[in-house]
Amino acid sequence: MPGTNKFQEAHRAIAQVFKFPEDVHNIETAKLTWIVRLRWIVCTFFLLLSPAGYVVGLLNKNTLAIFVGALGLLALFNLFTRLFFLGTEQETRKSPPTPILVSSQFAVDLVAVSSLLMIAGGITNPLTPLFFVNVALGAVLIRGHYAWPYWGLSHTFFFGLQTQYVLERVDPTTEISLIFWTAPHILIAAVWLVMRSLGSYLESQSEALVRSRTFTERQDRLRAIGALAAGFSHEFASPLNAAKLRLARLRRDVDSSRGAAALLENIDAAEICVAACEKVIHEMNASQFDVGSHEKRAIPISEFLNDIGEAWREEHPEAKLNIQADLDSRVEVPVVSFAQVLINLLDNAHEAKPDGEIHMKLERADLWIKLAVEDTGPGFSDAVLERRGEPFLTTKPNGTGLGLYVSEIFAQSLGGRLLIENRSPMGARVSLTWPAFHNTEQV
């Protein structure tokens, strides 16, 4: 029916006005955008209701002017926030709002709501519940430890409203009960605790969503590059093989004639270059594994680590590897990927300092399994630490920058994370941590 369609369209339009902006790239920017939008609504709402407040006696000629002036100041502050802290999308991407800016915006709103209520009847104003709405929104949207000062301000300003009522009451002889003073603050505390719990949960979910999106984007980019590398490797296979055959034939044809030593040196250099091309292509192809495509199998984790360590020692007999793995559990992991990650981490540690010691430690802390590989080398550069897990980022002369990226993909496939850090006074540590309660059983 036409009337029903119009009602639905109006309902959708109103819902869109109050909807949290999900399409904004940064969560703090989204919060501030929503605050500005709601503030315009509140300013308009109070302005439209000011004549009614005058009629019912909540405002008089003097307080009406002050009330409208306070609304004007709040509107100017909102315009200032919109122009200087949000600006264009490109500006907010370069310098997004900070959590302390968002918390200060809520503090201003709390001051504004309290002031408007004091001007228009105090706690007798029927719009006093808006104060509690403001408290609830602050508890949900203010991040971390910035929220607690706001909680203190909420009690302080409402105490101010109570004090105003006591000082301006019609009958000063009327006794004020203890419930009058305590009940609203108990309500504020209850609203705060419930909504803060919800806010903390939403913060963790938002951070997890951002990490998931970033990880997916990185994996998609690497998969696309890997697919391109696979095509290149197919195209390069014939000329590379032909070059290898030509070089081998040329080596056989070289005799002891004058200049043979220089010719052999050039052949050796050419073969090294060809081998380097093959290595890069194979590593790029090997790096494009999908975390969901590897079948998991329960393995005795300590025994598996010792087996990998022994196999690695055979190829690096000069290495000093110490393994501490005393966890009597079977863990479900994609075995091939796990072995690849372990070998990559051991190779990286050995390359950092070939004559240094390498420590591989496996432990269980509460509901988490932690695997750490430590070396005594120079440690990670600042660029690697700041851009952890980014593909093709390396400081090694012949590195591809895919080892840590593959390790992070593996950790996230188990619902965990990768941590890289420098040790004191020297060395680096790479830690893989993943939850144990879903995929661990005692041997």
Secondary structure, 3 states (H helix, E strand, C coil): CHHHHHHHHHHHHHHHHHCCCCCCCCHHHHHHHHHHHHHHHHHHHHHHHHHHHHHHCCCCHHHHHHHHHHHHHHHHHHHHHHHHHHCCHHHHHHCCCCHHHHHHHHHHHHHHHHHHHHHCCHHHCCCCHHHHHHHHHHHHHCCHHHHHHHHHHHHHHHHHHHHHHHHHCCCCCCCCCHHHHHHHHHHHHHHHHHHHHHHHHHHHHHHHHHHHHHHHHHHHHHHHHHHHHHHHHHHHHHHHHHHHHHHHHHHHHCCCCCCHHHHHHHHHHHHHHHHHHHHHHHHHHHHCCCCCCCCCEEEEHHHHHHHHHHHHHHHCCCCEEEEEECCCEEEEECHHHHHHHHHHHHHHHHHHCCCCEEEEEEEEECCEEEEEEECCCCCCCHHHHHCCCCCCCCCCCCCCCCHHHHHHHHHHHCCCEEEEEECCCCCEEEEEEEECCCCEEEC
